[in-house]
């Protein structure tokens, strides 16, 4: 049935491409009819010339005149074409591809290839197609049409390796009915052949096929045949094969549990041989991995692999720009690698030379780590000097927060972004995270930089929108544990709002002796949020407890990111000591230790 499907698909092009195109100079067709026959020794001398030629011009200018002698023609057509290709590839030609195909003798060569092509095997056809595609011969030219038609007629001779190769070559061609039909047929043909032509011992073929099926729609059985065969080879892959496999696995729109063992094998190989790869390969595959949603696909998060990618930068001294390519990707998931930051810091003298995106990457990297290297004073000055970035496409609120978390105060930058019209334009896209971050920025400027900042503040309606969004959360994972630790639910206030727009997860009130006291008895019907000033009582102290999301911490270290360290400082600037509870620590605590842990953390803040 499948065989019938792709045969019928190819058949639709018969009427369209069955008749060859008219002979024209633009399609490099031969127009000079020749009647003289070449002597065999002339062909032999040309073969000798091919072996000794130093330039593509020689190959073309000494090309024998086309002869009716099939034997002579067969002897020089493919060798001449291959010699031209090798010369170009190895930089031994004074002619560029465009000049070659415009050379008058190239049309003769194409004519000879066309006349010989019906005797070509599939390997010869694909070789010619590859070379002519490399030269830039147009898809609609006669010679290309002939080769594509031959593939269509000899489709049963196409092997699995041919399928992969042809798919790659056809992507470089213009979209024509014949090209599109072949592109549709190749995956269908692979599904037919995979069961009996797959070489389970050929790792190179398996890797190429995996890459192919990751980019084309084929049935699950076909994919599993390849994945299973490749998995059985364990870690006997080269690092290059591991990179291609990882890229393919990251490309699949859905990742099945059956693929996980192969993914583990790939990470093992890269852990062993990553240093043998080029920076370009590592950077590319790291991007593919970082593009995955690691919350939904945690199997793609491999700490050792990410650490080694960062260490590769240092071991190979790739330079500041390339280091920032890696750092930018690690910033995306807040992956912390201090030696990489130290490497960036050592290039402080080149900070002014990096593009604006590089400055943003440096700021994000040091802010995420909440880290200051030994030369921080000098590096900080360089960052501050180059920090005024007003590109409308950048995440400007987060960038300003990260700058402030590094204690880099750029009033000119803040004045630009908080100018009322500019701010309204920016916020018009109505993105939730913008409201939350803008409230953070307002709190930071008022509570930590009030003596320095004298410009515009975000309008109150933006802060109110942020409050509304934060109060929608009904999650209270620490309510019951805190109630047990401090005397009951009446001792724990939740979702408490400050006058500056903070929403505090939990607030506990203590008397002068450090004993927990119930919240005030004033009726509270839940229609309005609880206000911090309402909870404060004369002679008493309040402590806030925040259960911060995992995203507030570095993904590989239980370390609060700089932005959120600064956020806690803004709460404490209101006069409320604040305890932060990490989900990672909390979830790893034995049940018996959780209540004592909360009591100990809160009591330390009281002291």
N, C-alpha and C positions, 0 to 999 in steps of 0.2 A: 504493500500500500504506500509506504514511504517512498519507495523507488519510483512508483507511478507518479507521486506528487512532485518530486523534483524534476523528473523527466518532462512532465507536463509544463512545469514552471519555465524550464529552458525552452520548450517548444514555442512559447508565445513570442519569442524573438526571431523565429525563423524567417517570417515574412519581412520583419523590419530590417534584419541584418544579413539576410540570405544573399542579396545582391550586393556585390562589392561597390564601394564608392567610386566615382569617376576619378580618373587620373588627374591629379593636380600637383603643382609644385609645393603648395603649402602642406600637403600630407605626405611629402617625401616619397612619392611613387615614381617609379622609373618611367621615363617617357621616350627614351632613346632605344629604338629597336636595333638589335645587332644581329648581323648574319655571319660574321666571320667566326670561325672556330679557333680556339686556342690550342696550341700544341701542349701535350701533357707536360713537357719540360718547362713551359712557361708557368704553369700552375705550381710545379715543384719549386721553381725559383721564388715564386711569391710566398710559399710556405716558409722557405728559408729566410725571406725578408721579414716575415712576421716574428721570427725568433730573434732577429737581430735589430729590429726597428727601435729607434730611440724617441720617436714622436708619433702622435696620432696622425699627423699630416702625411707621413710616409705611408702609413697603412692605407689611407684613402687614395692618395695620388697614384700609387702603384697598383691599385686594385685592378685585376684583369677585367677586360671587357666581357660582359655577360655572354656566355656561350650556350649553345644548345646541348652541349655535352654534359649530361647529368653527372657523370663521374667527376669531371673537373670542378663543376659548380659545388658539389657536395664537399670537395676537399678544402675549399677556402672560405665558404660562407660563415659557418659557425666560428672557426678559428679567428677570422678577421673581426667579427663582432666581439668575441671574448677578449681579444688583444686590445681593442679600443677601450673596453670597460676597465681592464686591469691597468692600462696606462693612466686613465683618468683617476681611478681609485688611488693609485700610488703616486699621483702628482707628477707624472712623467710626460704630460701633454701640454703643448703650448696653446692648444685649442680647448675652449670651454665647451660644455655639452651643447649649448645653443649654437655654437659655431660648427660643431660636428654635424648636427642634423641639417644645417643650412649648406653644408659642403655639397657641391653637385655630384660627387661620386658616392655620397652616402645614399642617395636615391637608388643608385645602381646596386649597392649592397642590399638595401631593403627589397629590391626586386628579386635578387638572387635568393634571399632568405624566403621570400614568398613562394617562389617556384619550388624550392626544396622542402618547404614546411610540411607538405603532406606525407613525407617520408620520416618526419621527426617522431621520436619517442616523446612521452610526456615530459621527461626530464629536460629534453631539448627545448620543448615548447615553453616551459616555465622559465628556463634560462634566458631565452630570447625575450620573453615578456619582461623579465626583471631588468635586463640591460636596456631595452628600449624605453621602459618606464623611467629608468635612471637618467637617460638622455633627455627625457621630456617630450618624447614623441606623442602626438595628440591621440586621444582615445579613439576618435573617429577616423583616423587615417586608415588606409587600406591594410597596411601590414598589421596594425593592432587588431583590426576587425577580423582578419584571417586567423590570427593566433587565438583570439577569444572564441571564434567559431570552432576551431580545432579542439579546444578544451571542451566545448559543449558537446561535440560529436564523440570525443573520446572520454567522456565523463566516467565511464566504468574503469578506466585505467588510472584514475586519480587515487592516490594513496592518502593515508592519514597525514603524512608529512606534507604532501602537496596541498591538502586542504588548508593547513595552517599557513603555509607560504603564500598561497593564492589569496587568502583572506587579507593578508598584510599588503600584498601588491595592489589588489583591487581597491583598497581604501585610497590609493593615490590617483585613481582614475576618475574622470568625470562621470557623473551619473547618466548612464544610458540604459535603455531597456535590457541590453545584453549583460552589461555589468551588474545591474540590479538582480537580474534573474540568476546569475552565477552566485551572487552574494546570498541569495535566499536558498539556493540549492546546497551550498557547502555544508551548513549545519545539518541539514536533512541527510545528506550523504554520510556525514560523520556518524549520525545515529544508526544508520544501516550497517556501517562497517565496524563500529567500535567493538562489537561482540566477538568478531572473528579475526580482525586485523590488528588489534591492540597488542603491542609488544611489551609485556609486563616487565621485562628486564631492561628496557631502554629508558633510563631515567630522563635523558634529555627530551625524548619524545613525549613522555608523560607530563613533564613540566610544561612543554609547549602546548600540549592539548588542554591542560588545566587552564592555562592563560586564555586559550581560544574559547573554551566553554564558559569562562567567567564573563566573556564579552558578548556571547550569543545565546539566544534562547534555545535550549535543548532540554530533553526530558531528564528527570531526576536520576533515572537508571544510568544514563550515559555519564553524568557527573560522578555518580558513586563508583562506577567502574574505574574511572581515572583516579579518583581520590583514594579508593581502597588499594589500587595497585601501587600508587606512590607512597602511601602510608606504610606498606609492607617493607619498603626500603629503609625505614627507620631514619637515622641521621646520616645516611650515606649519600648526602647531597653536597655539591659544591656550594660555597657561599653565594655565588651568582645564581645558582638554581634555587637556593633558599629565598633569595630576594624576589625572584619572579613568582615563586609559589606564594610567598606572603602577600605580594601585590594582588595576585589572583584571588586569594581567599578574602582579602579586604574588599574586593570588587563585587563579590556575589551579593545580590540584593537581599538574600536571606542566608543566614549562617546556621546550618543544621548541626546538631550535636555530633553527628558522625564525622564532622570535619575537625573536631577539636584535637584529636590525637596528631593529625598531620600538622596542625598549627603549633602544637607543643614541640614536635620534632624540628620544625623550622626555627623556632626560637632557640632551641638547643644548638643547632648548627651555627646560627648567627652569634650566639654566645661564645662559640669556640673559634670562629673564623672571621669575625666582623672586621678585624684590622686589615684583611686582605682585599677589602672592597674599596672602590673609589668613593670620594665624598659625594659625588653626584648621585650615585646609586642609593647611598644611605639616606641622603636628604629626601630623595623622591619617595622611597618606601616609608620613611617616617611620616611624611605628609599623608600617605594613604592610611596609615594606622591612626593618626591623630584626627582624621576626618570621620572616623567611626564614633558612634555614640557609646562611650565606654560604660555608661550607666546601664544601657540595654545590652551591650556586648562586652562584658567584663573580661572575657577570655582574650581580648586583644590588648589588655593592659598587662604588660610584662616588664616588671621593674628593672630586671637585669638588662634587658635589651635597651631600655631608655637610658639607663645609667651608662651603658657602653657607648651609645650614640654620643652622649655628652662628653665622655672621656676620650672618644675618638678625636674630637676637636682639639683637645689639649695635647694628646700624644703625637698628633700629626701637625700641630701648629698651623692650622689652616688659615689663620688671620681673622681679624675682627668681623668683617662682613659675613663670612661663612659661619663664624661662631654665632652671629645673630640670627642666621637662618634657622639653626638648631634651637637656639634659645626661644625664638618666637613660637616654635611648635610646642616646646615643653611648657611655655607660659599658658598655652591654650588649656591645659589640664592642671595648671599650677604644680608642675613637677619640679621639685627643688634639687639642684645640684650645685653646691657651694663652690667646688673647684672650677666649674664652668664660669660662674660669676667672677671668681678671682681672675680667671683668664681674660675675661672681658675688661675687668678693672685695670689690668696691666697695660691695656691699650688705650689708656685715658687720653694720650696725646692725639689719637685719631678720631675721637668722638665727634669733632666738628666736621669730619669728612664723610660721615655716614649719612644716608638719606633720612628724611623725617620719620619714616617707618622704623628705622633703626633706633632712633631716639626713643620712640614709643616702646619698642621692645626692651631696651635697656631699663627704662623706668619701670615697666611692668615686672621685669625679672627681679630687680632688687626689692621692689615693693612686695611682691609675692613671698619672697624669702624673708622679708623684714630683717635684712642683713646689710651690714656696713663693713666693707673690706678695710684693710689696714691703710690704704690710701684714699679713704672715703672723702676727706676734706677736699682734696684736689679733684677727684672724680665728680663730686657733687657740684663744684663750681663749673666744670665743663658741661655737665648736664643742664644746669640752670642757664648757662649762657646760650644753649641751643634749644631751649625748651618751648619757645614761643611758636606753637604750631596751630594754624587756624584753618586747616583743611576741613571742609564741611563734611567729608565722608568719614572722619575719624570718630571713635567713641570718646568724645571730648569730656564728658562728665567723669567717666572712670579714669581717664588720663589725668585730669586735675586732682582727683582724689588720690591717685597713686603718687603724684608729685608732692602733694601735701603730706602724705604718709612718710615721705623721705625728707620732710621738712624743707622742701623747695617751694618757696612762696613767690609766684610770678603774678604780680598784680596786673601787669599789662595783659596777660593771657586771660585772667579771670574777668577783667573789664570787658574784653572782647566778647567772651562767650555769655556773660551774664547781662550784657546790654539788652534791654527789654525786647526790642524787635528781633534781635538775633535769637534770643531764648525762645520766644514764641514760635518762631519759624522752626527751630530745632525740635521743640516739643510737639509740634503739630502732627508728627507721625504716630503719636499716642501709643508708645511702647511702655509696657508695665515697668520694666527694669529702669527706664529713664526716670520715672517718678520716684522710685525707691532710692536711686543713686543721687538724684537732685536734692532730696531731703537730707541725705548724708552730707552733701556738700554744704548745704545751708547750715546744718548743725556744726560742722567743722569750722566754718568761717566765723560764726557767731561766738562759739564757745572756746575755740583754741586760737583764733587769729583776730579776735575782735579789736585788739589794739593796733593791728597792722592794716586790716582791710577796711577801706572806706568807700567801696563801690556799691553797686546795686546788689540786692539779695533777691533770691527767687520769690515771686509773689506767693501769698499765702494759699491761694487756691491749688497750687501745685503740691504744697505740703499737706493740705487737707486730702488731696487725692491719694497721696502716699499713705496717709493714715488709714484711709478707707480700705486700701488694698491689703495693708498689713493686718488689719483687724479681722479680715475674712478668714484667717487661718484658725481652725478649731483644734489643732494638734496641741496636746498638753502632756507630753510623755513623762514629765517630772512632777506633775501635780500630786499624784498619790504618794510617790516616794518622799516628797517634801512634807506632805501632810503627816506621814508616819514619823518623819524625823523631827518635826517641830510642833506636834500636838494636835493636828487635825486640819481639815480643809479651811476652817474659819481663820487659820493663821496664815494662809497663803492667798495673796491677791494675784490675779492673772490678767494679762494684757493691759498693763498699766501704762497710761499715756503721760508723757512729760509736756511741759509748755513749749518745748522746742521740736516736738513731733516724734520723739522716740516712742517705740512700743516695747515695753519691758515684759518678757515672758512671765516672770514671777517676781513678786516683791514680798519680803519678809520684814516685819517690824519687831524691834527689840527694845526693852527698857534699858535703864542706865546700868543694870547689873548683867546685861547680856541675855536676859530671858525673853523668849518669844512671846508676843502679845497678840491677841486677835485683832483683826482689822476693825476700824471704827464701826459702831453699830448703826450709823446713819443708813437708812434704807437704800438699797441699790437694786433696781429692777432690771438691769441689763440693757436698757434702751440707750444709755449713754456709757461710753468707756470710763473706766475708773481713772481718776486723775491722781498724779503723784502727790500734789499739794494736799489733797484730801486725806491721804494716808499718813502724811507727816504729822507727828504730834510733839508737843513740847517735851523735851527731855528724852526723847526716843530717837532711835536710829533705824534707818531702812537699809536693807541690802537687796540688790537686784541679782537675780539668777537668770542667766541666758543659756539656753540650749541652742547653740549656733549650728547651722547646717554644716554638713561635711564639706561643702564647697568653700567655706570660710577658712579652711585649713589647707596646707600643702597636701597633695594627694599621697605622697610617699613618706611624709614626716608629720607627726602630730604637732604642727607648728602653725599658729594663727598668722594668717597673712597680714601684711602691714596695714592695709586698708581697714581691717576689722579690729586690729589693735588700736588704731586711731578712733574707730567708732566707740570702742569701750571707753577711751579717754574722754570722749564728749559726754558720755553718760556720767562718768565720775566727776566731770567738771560741773555737773548740776548738783553734786554733793551726795551721790549715791555710790558707795562701794559696790563693785560688780564682780560676780563670780561667773566665769565662762566654763561651761561643761561641754567637752568634746564628745560627739556621738561615738567615736572610735573607742575612747577610754570607757565611756559608760557601758557600751555594749560588751566590752571585754571583761568587765568586772563581774566576779561571782556574785550571786544574789545576796549572799550574807555580808558582802562588803559594801554594798551600795549605800545603805542608810548611813553607816559611819563615815563614808567618804563625803557625802553631802554635808553632814554635820561639821566635819573637820574643815572643809573648804569655806563654809559660811563663817565659822568661828574665826578663822584666820583673817578674813576680811574685817570682821568686827574689831579685831585687835589692831 
